[in-house]
Amino acid sequence: MVAYVVNQFAILDADRYKDYQKIGAPSIAQYGGRVLAAGTDVTDFEGVTFAEGPPPRVIILEFDTLEAAQRWYESDEYQAAKRIRETCAMGRVFIVDGTA
């Protein structure tokens, strides 16, 4: 069953975030993932949002299985990118199973 990794980040340093993307983006395909959506043109309907700063960037990734998504997230390649991201963005990352 497919799984989705959902990311929502407030980018605090756009130049440094580009460094994160250079390392993080190739790791997605390397572990069998696909980018389904990525951008800052987000329409909020409900819930808590980032109160200040730039609009959040939302990224939705699809993997063939929950295990594949976890392998990507825990991989050395993505963890190197994550260390960069933690210096330039704040937000949330979670994995959810797709529906059967």
PyMOL commands that place a pseudoatom at each C-alpha (Angstrom):
pseudoatom trace, name=CA, resn=MET, resi=1, chain=A, elem=C, hetatm=0, pos=[0.000, 0.000, 0.000]
pseudoatom trace, name=CA, resn=VAL, resi=2, chain=A, elem=C, hetatm=0, pos=[1.357, 3.441, -0.882]
pseudoatom trace, name=CA, resn=ALA, resi=3, chain=A, elem=C, hetatm=0, pos=[2.411, 5.914, 1.785]
pseudoatom trace, name=CA, resn=TYR, resi=4, chain=A, elem=C, hetatm=0, pos=[2.718, 9.671, 1.727]
pseudoatom trace, name=CA, resn=VAL, resi=5, chain=A, elem=C, hetatm=0, pos=[5.263, 11.903, 3.387]
pseudoatom trace, name=CA, resn=VAL, resi=6, chain=A, elem=C, hetatm=0, pos=[3.750, 15.302, 4.090]
pseudoatom trace, name=CA, resn=ASN, resi=7, chain=A, elem=C, hetatm=0, pos=[6.012, 18.255, 4.845]
pseudoatom trace, name=CA, resn=GLN, resi=8, chain=A, elem=C, hetatm=0, pos=[5.097, 21.806, 5.825]
pseudoatom trace, name=CA, resn=PHE, resi=9, chain=A, elem=C, hetatm=0, pos=[7.949, 24.239, 6.405]
pseudoatom trace, name=CA, resn=ALA, resi=10, chain=A, elem=C, hetatm=0, pos=[8.279, 27.921, 7.155]
pseudoatom trace, name=CA, resn=ILE, resi=11, chain=A, elem=C, hetatm=0, pos=[11.493, 28.773, 5.310]
pseudoatom trace, name=CA, resn=LEU, resi=12, chain=A, elem=C, hetatm=0, pos=[13.619, 31.159, 7.351]
pseudoatom trace, name=CA, resn=ASP, resi=13, chain=A, elem=C, hetatm=0, pos=[16.680, 31.298, 5.052]
pseudoatom trace, name=CA, resn=ALA, resi=14, chain=A, elem=C, hetatm=0, pos=[15.861, 30.763, 1.356]
pseudoatom trace, name=CA, resn=ASP, resi=15, chain=A, elem=C, hetatm=0, pos=[19.493, 30.475, 0.235]
pseudoatom trace, name=CA, resn=ARG, resi=16, chain=A, elem=C, hetatm=0, pos=[20.292, 27.801, 2.803]
pseudoatom trace, name=CA, resn=TYR, resi=17, chain=A, elem=C, hetatm=0, pos=[17.032, 26.003, 1.934]
pseudoatom trace, name=CA, resn=LYS, resi=18, chain=A, elem=C, hetatm=0, pos=[18.312, 25.693, -1.645]
pseudoatom trace, name=CA, resn=ASP, resi=19, chain=A, elem=C, hetatm=0, pos=[21.340, 23.828, -0.226]
pseudoatom trace, name=CA, resn=TYR, resi=20, chain=A, elem=C, hetatm=0, pos=[18.890, 21.457, 1.497]
pseudoatom trace, name=CA, resn=GLN, resi=21, chain=A, elem=C, hetatm=0, pos=[17.003, 20.902, -1.768]
pseudoatom trace, name=CA, resn=LYS, resi=22, chain=A, elem=C, hetatm=0, pos=[20.212, 20.088, -3.674]
pseudoatom trace, name=CA, resn=ILE, resi=23, chain=A, elem=C, hetatm=0, pos=[20.873, 17.167, -1.335]
pseudoatom trace, name=CA, resn=GLY, resi=24, chain=A, elem=C, hetatm=0, pos=[17.345, 16.199, -0.314]
pseudoatom trace, name=CA, resn=ALA, resi=25, chain=A, elem=C, hetatm=0, pos=[15.615, 16.163, -3.703]
pseudoatom trace, name=CA, resn=PRO, resi=26, chain=A, elem=C, hetatm=0, pos=[17.816, 13.491, -5.354]
pseudoatom trace, name=CA, resn=SER, resi=27, chain=A, elem=C, hetatm=0, pos=[17.421, 11.233, -2.321]
pseudoatom trace, name=CA, resn=ILE, resi=28, chain=A, elem=C, hetatm=0, pos=[13.656, 11.009, -2.897]
pseudoatom trace, name=CA, resn=ALA, resi=29, chain=A, elem=C, hetatm=0, pos=[13.977, 9.265, -6.280]
pseudoatom trace, name=CA, resn=GLN, resi=30, chain=A, elem=C, hetatm=0, pos=[16.943, 7.239, -5.016]
pseudoatom trace, name=CA, resn=TYR, resi=31, chain=A, elem=C, hetatm=0, pos=[14.581, 5.597, -2.504]
pseudoatom trace, name=CA, resn=GLY, resi=32, chain=A, elem=C, hetatm=0, pos=[11.690, 5.206, -4.949]
pseudoatom trace, name=CA, resn=GLY, resi=33, chain=A, elem=C, hetatm=0, pos=[9.731, 8.304, -3.997]
pseudoatom trace, name=CA, resn=ARG, resi=34, chain=A, elem=C, hetatm=0, pos=[7.817, 10.693, -6.212]
pseudoatom trace, name=CA, resn=VAL, resi=35, chain=A, elem=C, hetatm=0, pos=[6.995, 14.363, -5.614]
pseudoatom trace, name=CA, resn=LEU, resi=36, chain=A, elem=C, hetatm=0, pos=[3.238, 14.832, -6.004]
pseudoatom trace, name=CA, resn=ALA, resi=37, chain=A, elem=C, hetatm=0, pos=[3.006, 18.466, -4.903]
pseudoatom trace, name=CA, resn=ALA, resi=38, chain=A, elem=C, hetatm=0, pos=[5.402, 21.203, -3.836]
pseudoatom trace, name=CA, resn=GLY, resi=39, chain=A, elem=C, hetatm=0, pos=[4.815, 24.877, -3.426]
pseudoatom trace, name=CA, resn=THR, resi=40, chain=A, elem=C, hetatm=0, pos=[3.791, 27.859, -1.337]
pseudoatom trace, name=CA, resn=ASP, resi=41, chain=A, elem=C, hetatm=0, pos=[0.492, 28.646, -3.064]
pseudoatom trace, name=CA, resn=VAL, resi=42, chain=A, elem=C, hetatm=0, pos=[-1.561, 27.076, -0.278]
pseudoatom trace, name=CA, resn=THR, resi=43, chain=A, elem=C, hetatm=0, pos=[-5.180, 27.924, 0.522]
pseudoatom trace, name=CA, resn=ASP, resi=44, chain=A, elem=C, hetatm=0, pos=[-5.981, 27.382, 4.191]
pseudoatom trace, name=CA, resn=PHE, resi=45, chain=A, elem=C, hetatm=0, pos=[-9.508, 26.343, 5.086]
pseudoatom trace, name=CA, resn=GLU, resi=46, chain=A, elem=C, hetatm=0, pos=[-9.157, 25.313, 8.735]
pseudoatom trace, name=CA, resn=GLY, resi=47, chain=A, elem=C, hetatm=0, pos=[-6.672, 24.799, 11.510]
pseudoatom trace, name=CA, resn=VAL, resi=48, chain=A, elem=C, hetatm=0, pos=[-3.601, 26.466, 12.905]
pseudoatom trace, name=CA, resn=THR, resi=49, chain=A, elem=C, hetatm=0, pos=[-1.212, 28.126, 10.469]
pseudoatom trace, name=CA, resn=PHE, resi=50, chain=A, elem=C, hetatm=0, pos=[2.164, 29.794, 10.753]
pseudoatom trace, name=CA, resn=ALA, resi=51, chain=A, elem=C, hetatm=0, pos=[1.289, 33.164, 12.293]
pseudoatom trace, name=CA, resn=GLU, resi=52, chain=A, elem=C, hetatm=0, pos=[4.211, 35.169, 10.940]
pseudoatom trace, name=CA, resn=GLY, resi=53, chain=A, elem=C, hetatm=0, pos=[6.832, 35.009, 8.255]
pseudoatom trace, name=CA, resn=PRO, resi=54, chain=A, elem=C, hetatm=0, pos=[6.740, 33.758, 4.697]
pseudoatom trace, name=CA, resn=PRO, resi=55, chain=A, elem=C, hetatm=0, pos=[3.969, 31.447, 3.507]
pseudoatom trace, name=CA, resn=PRO, resi=56, chain=A, elem=C, hetatm=0, pos=[4.744, 27.830, 4.352]
pseudoatom trace, name=CA, resn=ARG, resi=57, chain=A, elem=C, hetatm=0, pos=[6.041, 25.466, 1.692]
pseudoatom trace, name=CA, resn=VAL, resi=58, chain=A, elem=C, hetatm=0, pos=[4.085, 22.212, 1.446]
pseudoatom trace, name=CA, resn=ILE, resi=59, chain=A, elem=C, hetatm=0, pos=[5.627, 19.098, -0.121]
pseudoatom trace, name=CA, resn=ILE, resi=60, chain=A, elem=C, hetatm=0, pos=[3.785, 15.795, -0.613]
pseudoatom trace, name=CA, resn=LEU, resi=61, chain=A, elem=C, hetatm=0, pos=[5.826, 12.717, -1.511]
pseudoatom trace, name=CA, resn=GLU, resi=62, chain=A, elem=C, hetatm=0, pos=[4.525, 9.287, -2.503]
pseudoatom trace, name=CA, resn=PHE, resi=63, chain=A, elem=C, hetatm=0, pos=[6.334, 5.996, -1.842]
pseudoatom trace, name=CA, resn=ASP, resi=64, chain=A, elem=C, hetatm=0, pos=[5.240, 2.475, -2.772]
pseudoatom trace, name=CA, resn=THR, resi=65, chain=A, elem=C, hetatm=0, pos=[5.100, 1.379, 0.884]
pseudoatom trace, name=CA, resn=LEU, resi=66, chain=A, elem=C, hetatm=0, pos=[5.299, 2.799, 4.376]
pseudoatom trace, name=CA, resn=GLU, resi=67, chain=A, elem=C, hetatm=0, pos=[8.575, 0.925, 4.812]
pseudoatom trace, name=CA, resn=ALA, resi=68, chain=A, elem=C, hetatm=0, pos=[10.054, 2.591, 1.699]
pseudoatom trace, name=CA, resn=ALA, resi=69, chain=A, elem=C, hetatm=0, pos=[9.075, 6.019, 3.031]
pseudoatom trace, name=CA, resn=GLN, resi=70, chain=A, elem=C, hetatm=0, pos=[10.695, 5.248, 6.377]
pseudoatom trace, name=CA, resn=ARG, resi=71, chain=A, elem=C, hetatm=0, pos=[13.863, 3.943, 4.661]
pseudoatom trace, name=CA, resn=TRP, resi=72, chain=A, elem=C, hetatm=0, pos=[14.129, 7.219, 2.747]
pseudoatom trace, name=CA, resn=TYR, resi=73, chain=A, elem=C, hetatm=0, pos=[13.548, 9.380, 5.824]
pseudoatom trace, name=CA, resn=GLU, resi=74, chain=A, elem=C, hetatm=0, pos=[16.071, 7.437, 7.903]
pseudoatom trace, name=CA, resn=SER, resi=75, chain=A, elem=C, hetatm=0, pos=[18.650, 7.169, 5.089]
pseudoatom trace, name=CA, resn=ASP, resi=76, chain=A, elem=C, hetatm=0, pos=[22.103, 8.718, 5.422]
pseudoatom trace, name=CA, resn=GLU, resi=77, chain=A, elem=C, hetatm=0, pos=[21.372, 10.784, 2.318]
pseudoatom trace, name=CA, resn=TYR, resi=78, chain=A, elem=C, hetatm=0, pos=[18.220, 12.378, 3.685]
pseudoatom trace, name=CA, resn=GLN, resi=79, chain=A, elem=C, hetatm=0, pos=[19.592, 12.780, 7.205]
pseudoatom trace, name=CA, resn=ALA, resi=80, chain=A, elem=C, hetatm=0, pos=[22.460, 14.862, 5.756]
pseudoatom trace, name=CA, resn=ALA, resi=81, chain=A, elem=C, hetatm=0, pos=[19.878, 17.083, 4.038]
pseudoatom trace, name=CA, resn=LYS, resi=82, chain=A, elem=C, hetatm=0, pos=[17.738, 17.224, 7.178]
pseudoatom trace, name=CA, resn=ARG, resi=83, chain=A, elem=C, hetatm=0, pos=[20.644, 18.626, 9.192]
pseudoatom trace, name=CA, resn=ILE, resi=84, chain=A, elem=C, hetatm=0, pos=[20.802, 21.524, 6.715]
pseudoatom trace, name=CA, resn=ARG, resi=85, chain=A, elem=C, hetatm=0, pos=[17.023, 22.000, 6.753]
pseudoatom trace, name=CA, resn=GLU, resi=86, chain=A, elem=C, hetatm=0, pos=[17.001, 22.271, 10.516]
pseudoatom trace, name=CA, resn=THR, resi=87, chain=A, elem=C, hetatm=0, pos=[19.208, 25.386, 10.214]
pseudoatom trace, name=CA, resn=CYS, resi=88, chain=A, elem=C, hetatm=0, pos=[16.943, 27.214, 7.752]
pseudoatom trace, name=CA, resn=ALA, resi=89, chain=A, elem=C, hetatm=0, pos=[13.341, 26.061, 8.175]
pseudoatom trace, name=CA, resn=MET, resi=90, chain=A, elem=C, hetatm=0, pos=[10.898, 24.941, 10.817]
pseudoatom trace, name=CA, resn=GLY, resi=91, chain=A, elem=C, hetatm=0, pos=[7.818, 22.868, 10.426]
pseudoatom trace, name=CA, resn=ARG, resi=92, chain=A, elem=C, hetatm=0, pos=[6.336, 19.408, 10.425]
pseudoatom trace, name=CA, resn=VAL, resi=93, chain=A, elem=C, hetatm=0, pos=[7.008, 16.126, 8.627]
pseudoatom trace, name=CA, resn=PHE, resi=94, chain=A, elem=C, hetatm=0, pos=[4.781, 13.059, 8.906]
pseudoatom trace, name=CA, resn=ILE, resi=95, chain=A, elem=C, hetatm=0, pos=[4.087, 9.805, 7.075]
pseudoatom trace, name=CA, resn=VAL, resi=96, chain=A, elem=C, hetatm=0, pos=[0.605, 8.444, 6.445]
pseudoatom trace, name=CA, resn=ASP, resi=97, chain=A, elem=C, hetatm=0, pos=[-0.579, 5.221, 4.806]
pseudoatom trace, name=CA, resn=GLY, resi=98, chain=A, elem=C, hetatm=0, pos=[-2.539, 5.531, 1.587]
pseudoatom trace, name=CA, resn=THR, resi=99, chain=A, elem=C, hetatm=0, pos=[-5.933, 3.921, 1.305]
pseudoatom trace, name=CA, resn=ALA, resi=100, chain=A, elem=C, hetatm=0, pos=[-6.399, 0.387, 0.038]
for i in range(1, 100): cmd.bond("trace and resi %d" % i, "trace and resi %d" % (i + 1))
show_as sticks, trace
zoom trace
